Amino acid sequence: MLVNLKDLSLEELEALIAGLGKERYRARQIMKWLYGRGASSFEEMTDLAKELRAELVRTARISSLESLTIERSGDGTRKYLFGLEDGNQVETVLIPDEGRLTLCISTQAGCAMGCRFCLTGAGGFARDLTSGEILDQIVVVTRGLGPDERISNCVLMGMGEPLANYDSVTKALGIMASDLGFGLSRRRITLSTVGLIPQMKRLVAERVPCRLAISLNASTQKVRSYLMPIGSRYPLSALLAACRALPLPPRERITFEYVLIQGVNDSEGDARGLTQILRGIRCKMNLIPLNECPGIAFRRPQEKAVLRFQKVLMEAGYTTIIRESRGGAISAACGQLQGRIRGS
């Protein structure tokens, strides 16, 4: 079977090239072609000798994703439906906002976390994406950008739980941040997790180039476990204790994401509870009013409830942003991504 070069780290690619009897520095040239120039064939790699290119054709391949549809929203959001080689599909969202162009990337086909407010998990779970499939979302979207457009930020907030696919995700993150890859600084890459504690600790200890966002969504164990089954495996108290102990870089804060759901977690009491349980954690809050969609039984809170919730947190000294999700008109907002799982 031909090896997909986009599934390889620089070190793995160097080992492959050395195994072909060629100079290791050729691997760096190949990386630049794959990501900086978006090459789709070895013939494009004109600074490689013809002999090496021929050998690569015999031993390796360059993957891509099949772009099935691109939907555009009136707010400028674009949603891409990509086909995978095994028939599964994933969605990726490009979000323009105040001079930034953020790509929301999927890391799994489906999701096994089963959060009650999220449509992605309702469709089931097929498999993890490879690092190449994660990176190809950036490559394919970049190819279609205009001459004045450039992806400035990447968020791993699409389909799937990134930390449940740890090895492939962290390999992809390393290439996103590398000058041989996409050259994104770690502050421009955000990974969102439901709170898989062992993987969170490992992520920070290994200094993986990304910022951490944690989907919190409740101020009590009872409500969090109801909304998010993972809350039974990793209790809220254990999650918060782990957050307090994380050796964050100086001046860096954890982002807590909180989906506001009418009558479930949007009261002043819920907000006050948050101000208590978050003490001692360097953090900021992203409030996300629920994005309603068919198949999800919950409702979005009224605006006055959202503003009241924000006020309580801000008066307690927490930086709190209300994040208005983009792309709702094309089902591209937070919690609405589905794709298609083979056999479903």
N, C-alpha and C positions, 0 to 999 in steps of 0.2 A: 504493500500500500504506500502511495506517495505521501510524504510528510507535508503538512500544511505549514509553510514558513511563518504564517501569522500566529501559529500556536506556540512559537518558540521565543524564549527570551534571547537577549543578545548573547549570553553565555552559551545557550544551547545552539544558537545559530553558528557561533564561532566553532563549536565542537563539530558541527555538521560539516562546515567548510574545511576544517582541518582534516576531517576524515576523508575528504575528497582529494587530499594532498595539496590544498591551496592555502594561500596566506590568510591568517585569521582576520586581518583588517578588511578583507572583502565582505565580511559579515556586516560591518558598519555601512559600507556602501549599499548593500542590499536593503538594510533597514531604512535608509534614507529614501530609497526608491519605493519601498512598500508604503511608507506612511507620509513622508514629506511630499512625494510626487504622485502617490496613488497609483503606482504601476500595477497593471493587471496581467502582464506577461513578462517573461524573461527577455524577450526580444527588445523590450523598451530599455533594458539596463545596459545602455551603450558603453559605459565605462568598464564593463566586465568583458573579459576575453571571450571570444566565441566558443572556445573549448569549455570554459566554465559554464557558460550559458547552456550549452548542450548537455553537460553533465547534470545541471540542475533540472532540466526538462525530464531527464530520465529518473531522477530521484525525489523530486519535490514538486509542489504545486503552489499556486497563489489563489487563495480562496476569495470568494465574494459572496454577497447576499443578493438574492433576486428581489428587486424592488417591484412589488405587486401593485400598490396604489400609493398615491400621495394626496392627502386631503388638506385643504387650506381653509382656515377660519378667518373671519372678518378682522380679528385682532392681530393677524399676521402669523399665528401659530400654524405649523405644518406637522401633520402626522403621517408617518411612513409605516406601511405594512410590508414587512420583509418575510420572504419565504426561506426556510432553512432546507438543507439538503435532504432531510428525512421527512419533509412534508409538513412539519410544524411551522408555525408563524409567530413572529413577535412584532411589537409595535415600538416605535421610537418617535420622540416628539422634539421638534425644534422650536424654541421659544424666543422671540425677539423682545427685548425690554431695555429701554433707556441706554442705548448704546452697547448693550451686551447681546450676545447670541448664545443661548444656552441649549445644549443638547441633553435631553433626558433619555438615558440609556437603559435597556433591559439586560438582565443578567441570567434569567431563566426563561424557559418556555412554560408559562403558567407560574403558579406559586402554591406552595404547600402550607403556608402559614394560616390561611383560613380566617383572616380578619373580617369581621361581620360587615364592615362599612366599605369594603374594597371589592370591586367587581372582578379583579384579576384572579383572586383565589377561588372565586365561585366556579370558574371554568376548569378547575383541576390543575394538576402538575404533570408535565411530561418529562422534562430533564433539565439539567444544567446546560448553559451555553459554554462553548469552549472560549478560551481567551481570544482566538481568532474571530469568532462570531461576535464577541463584544466589541473588539476593535473595528471590525468591518462596518459596524453601524456608523462610526465616525468617518471611515474612509468613503463609504457610498454617499452619505449625506454631503460630505465636503465636495465631492465631484460635481454635485448639482448646484452649488452655491454660485451666486453672482460674483463678478470681479471685485466688488467692494465688500463682500461678506466673508467673515471668518468666525469659526466657532471659538468663543472666548472662554466658555465655562462648560464643564461636563458634570452632570449629576446622575448618580446611579440610583434613580428613583422610579425607574420604569417597572416592567414586569419582573417579579421575582424578588427573593431575599438575597442580596449580594453576599452576605457573610455565610450563607448556607452553601455557597459555591466559592469557597475561600481561595483555593489555589488558582483557579482560572481568573478570578476577579483581581487578585493582587498582582498576578503576572501582567494582566492588561493595564492595571493602574501604573505599574512601573514604566510601561511603554508610553502611556499617555503623558507622563511627566518627563520622559527622557527627551533630550535634544535630538536624538535619532528617531524619536517617535513623533509626538504631537507638540512637545515643548510646553505643556501646561504647567504652571506652578501649582504646588499643592493647595494653595488657598483658592484655586479656581476649580478644584475637583472636590465634590462632596459625595460621600457614601451614606445612604440612609438605611438604617436597620431597625428591625422590630425589637432588637435588644438581645442578641445571642452573646451572652456574657463571655464565655471562653474565647470566642473569635474576636470580640471587641478588645479584650486585653491583649491578644496576640497582635492585632492590627496596630495598636499604639506601640507595643514593645518593639515590633519590627520596623517601626517608623515608615510604614507604607504611606506613600505620598497622597494623602487625601485628608479632608476634614470630616468629622463625624457628626451625623444627625441621627437622633434616636426618636422613633415613633412612640410617643408616650401615651397620650389620649385619655388619661384618667389620673385622678389624684388618690384613688383608693384601689386596693387589691381586688375588691369585689367587682368593680366596674371594669377595670382593665382586663381581668380574666374573662369577663363576659364579652367584651369587644374583641379581644385578642387571645386566642387559645394559648399562645406562647407564654402568657402571663401565669399560667398554672405551672409551667416548667421552670420558668425563671421569675420568682415572685418580685413584686415591685420593690420591696425593701432590699432584696439582693441586687437588683438592677441599679438602684440609686447608690448603694454602697460601692458597687463597682465603679460607677461614674465618679464618685468622690475620690477614689483611689487611683484613677487613671493618671499617669504622668504626662499631662498635656504639655506641649511646647509653651514657652512664655507668651502671655497675652492672648493665647488661644482659648476659645470657649466651645463647649458642646452646644449644639443646637438641639433643642427639644421641639419636635413637631407634635402639634395637638389638633386633631380633627374635631371640630366643634359639631356636636350632634344635638338637635333640639330635644330637650327633655331627658337627655341621658347624661351629659357631662358638661353642660353649658351654663350652670347656675353660678351665682356669686359665691356660694359655698364651695363649689368645685374650684373656683379660682383661688379662694382663700386657702383651700387645702393645698393647692400647688405651691403657694408662697411658703408654706411650712415645710413640705417634703423636699423642696429643692435647696433648702439652706445648706451652705457649705459647698455647693457645686458651681464652678465657673461656667455659666450657661447663658443662653438667650432663648427666647421663645418665638416660634413661628406658629401662629394660629391659622388654621385652615378650615373655614366654614365648609361643611360637607358638600361635596359635589353630588347632587341627587342624580340617580339614573335608574332605569328599570332593572329590577332584580335586587335592589337594595331597599330594605323596608324603612330606613331612617329618613329623617327630614332635616333640612338646613335650618339653623336658627335664624331668627329675625335679626336684622342689623343692629338694633339697639341692644340685644343680648350679647352680640359679638363685641360691641364697643364697651359695654359694661365689664365684660370679662377682661378685656385688654386693660381697662383703667385700673382694675384691682391689682393686676400684675405689675403695671408700671408704677403705681403708687408704692409698691413694695420694693421697687428698685430694680426690677427685671426689664431689660430691653425686650420689647414685645412687638412683633410685626404681624400685621394681618396680611396673610398671603392670599391674594385673590388669584385663584388658579386660572390659567389661560387655556383656551381651546375647548371650552365646554360645548360649544356648538357642534364640534366634530368628535365628541367623546374622547378628547385627548387630555382632559384634566386629571388631576391627581385622583387615583382610585378608579379610573374609568377604562384603563387599558385592558384589552382582552386578547387580541390576536386570535389564533385558532390552534387548538391542540389536536393533533392527529387522532382520529377515532372518536372525537367528541361531536 
